[in-house]
């Protein structure tokens, strides 16, 4: 299966580059305290199709939701799109888009179209002004679908490239790609770091995922650096043919597959995912106390408990043909985890969503506990063909490694027996 997948990746055509631009729009920031939204949108409207837009260095104040519809075009973003932190304004559902179906998430900036390049040249990107958002939700209810906006959303994109882009202080997820095909992110920095000493030692930046992929095919993520308080990457339902290379995750939960099976009316399918050269690193606990997993897989139970976006369950599907190789871990709690009880209750029907054909190759580093693998699969859909090759992660000094396998039909390659029950 792995060989077939690699041959498939090699057969995927390169994203087409644009031709000579028919028109060029050059924009400079208006200045401190002035609203740049109109002039940015005018430039995109004029040059976003068969043209080139040059947003020169500086700060562009964005005060309302914005869509870029790009076709056969290039945007050079040398400046920073500064989404002003008017929290009550953005939380009004009329002031954001709801194009990411899963969990009814909000977006303030949506890019759509085909055959385009957005190049931020390692200097431009988005300022999300997340600090006041994170502090606001210390005494307000935080839940999925509550209106906290995604920083950058690619929706209904074909053959799009985002290059050398920076997102600072996202209020919520840094990125999402949904309902898209043939998308490449090459060079992405996401930084969700609390700077208020009052909250040092706490994770006040949950839900700051580096990216969530959903209903998308042929997505490439290369050269990422993510500092966050949640999933470094989250591979959600109907994400297929993903290539993930050279990713560094500082703090948070690690690389997630899921959650899956939240919507009873849909099957979630994730298949053909190759991840290589991952670095999962715990950072100073005063800045971010969490570093939970290297990679982990999660699904809802087979019962329906409430309705999305906050409840759900009962959905089926499968995850298969996933390879994670050349993974380096530094002080991760659990290197590899899998559970199928997301937001579940005692007595729930076990999940019908199946995990299989998962391969973990050439892992190194260390863990903070001696549980190096913890797979708690479903009696209704036992895990199968889980393989480990050169899985050399060290437990704390003097502690024997522990491997937990519950409802796992076949596992190969671990250095000690995989116990059937947790201790």
Secondary structure, DSSP 8 states (H G I E B T S, - for coil): -HHHHHHHHHHS-------S-SEEEEE----TT---HHHHHHHHHHHSBSEEEEE-SSEEEE-S-EEEEEEEEEEEE-SEEEE---HHHHHSGGGSEEEETGGGEEESEEEEEEEEEEE-TTT-EEE--HHHHHHHTTSS---TTS--EESEEEEEEEEEEEEEEEEES-SS-SEEEES-EEEEEEEEEEE-----GGGTTS---TT--S-EEESEEEEEEEEEEEE-SSEEEEE-TTEEEEEEEEEEEESBSEEEEEEE---TT-EEEEEEEEEEEEEEE---TTT---B-EEEEEEEE-SS-BS-TTT-B---EEEEEEEEEEEEEEEEESEEEEEEEEET--TT------EEEEEEEEEEEEEESSSEEEEEE-BTTB-BEEEEEEEEEEE-STT---EEEEESBS-EE--SS-EESS--
